[in-house]
Amino acid sequence: MTEYAWRKSSFSQANDGNCIELARGAGGAIVLRESDDPSVIVTSDRAKLSAFIAGVKAGEFDDLI
């Protein structure tokens, strides 16, 4: 299994497992995982993650929370 330097938001709750973690993967990929189920890893790229973050900042997903 590949070892990643996982990072999470400072807004995540430390002990509740309430976080999404991100790391750099091979070839510039971005990997994401849910701290509650760290064996499931999703791979994306910088452009897609950047577009998603822009959408979050613009409030496009506010109805989901």
Backbone hydrogen bonds in HBPLUS format (Angstrom, degrees):
<---DONOR---> <-ACCEPTOR-->    atom                        ^
c    i                          cat <-CA-CA->   ^        H-A-AA   ^      H-
h    n   atom  resd res      DA  || num        DHA   H-A  angle D-A-AA Bond
n    s   type  num  typ     dist DA aas  dist angle  dist       angle   num
A0007-ARG N   A0022-LEU O   2.75 MM  15  5.28 146.2  1.86 146.9 158.5     1
A0022-LEU N   A0007-ARG O   2.82 MM  15  5.28 157.9  1.87 151.6 157.1     2
A0012-SER N   A0009-SER O   3.09 MM   3  5.42 162.8  2.12 108.7 114.1     3
A0035-SER N   A0019-CYS O   3.10 MM  16  5.78 178.0  2.10 159.0 158.8     4
A0021-GLU N   A0033-ARG O   2.85 MM  12  5.35 167.3  1.86 159.8 163.9     5
A0033-ARG N   A0021-GLU O   2.94 MM  12  5.35 145.6  2.06 148.5 154.8     6
A0023-ALA N   A0031-VAL O   2.95 MM   8  5.33 141.1  2.11 148.7 155.2     7
A0031-VAL N   A0023-ALA O   2.89 MM   8  5.33 171.1  1.90 154.4 157.5     8
A0025-GLY N   A0029-ALA O   2.66 MM   4  4.67 171.7  1.67 139.9 137.3     9
A0029-ALA N   A0026-ALA O   3.22 MM   3  5.71 166.8  2.23 116.3 120.4    10
A0030-ILE N   A0044-SER O   2.98 MM  14  5.16 170.1  1.99 127.3 130.6    11
A0044-SER N   A0030-ILE O   2.75 MM  14  5.16 160.7  1.79 159.9 165.9    12
A0032-LEU N   A0042-VAL O   2.79 MM  10  5.14 156.2  1.85 151.3 159.2    13
A0042-VAL N   A0032-LEU O   2.88 MM  10  5.14 163.6  1.91 149.9 154.9    14
A0037-ASP N   A0034-GLU O   3.03 MM   3  5.47 146.3  2.14 113.1 122.3    15
A0040-VAL N   A0037-ASP O   3.18 MM   3  6.11 170.0  2.19 129.9 132.2    16
A0049-LEU N   A0045-ASP O   3.01 MM   4  6.20 168.2  2.02 160.7 164.5    17
A0050-SER N   A0046-ARG O   2.84 MM   4  5.87 156.2  1.90 147.3 154.4    18
A0051-ALA N   A0047-ALA O   3.02 MM   4  6.23 155.7  2.08 144.9 150.8    19
A0052-PHE N   A0048-LYS O   2.99 MM   4  6.23 156.3  2.05 147.2 153.8    20
A0053-ILE N   A0049-LEU O   2.91 MM   4  6.13 164.6  1.93 153.7 157.4    21
A0054-ALA N   A0050-SER O   2.97 MM   4  6.16 155.8  2.03 145.8 152.7    22
A0055-GLY N   A0051-ALA O   3.04 MM   4  6.29 151.6  2.12 142.8 150.2    23
A0056-VAL N   A0052-PHE O   2.92 MM   4  6.28 152.5  2.00 150.7 158.7    24
A0057-LYS N   A0053-ILE O   2.90 MM   4  6.15 167.7  1.91 155.0 157.7    25
A0058-ALA N   A0054-ALA O   2.96 MM   4  6.14 140.4  2.12 140.3 151.2    26
A0060-GLU N   A0055-GLY O   2.97 MM   5  5.30 153.1  2.04 162.2 156.5    27
A0059-GLY N   A0056-VAL O   2.99 MM   3  5.19 157.2  2.05 106.8 114.1    28
A0062-ASP N   A0059-GLY O   3.25 MM   3  5.20 171.1  2.26 108.8 111.2    29
A0064-LEU N   A0061-PHE O   2.89 MM   3  5.58 163.4  1.92 123.2 128.9    30
A0065-ILE N   A0062-ASP O   3.29 MM   3  5.68 163.1  2.32 110.6 115.3    31
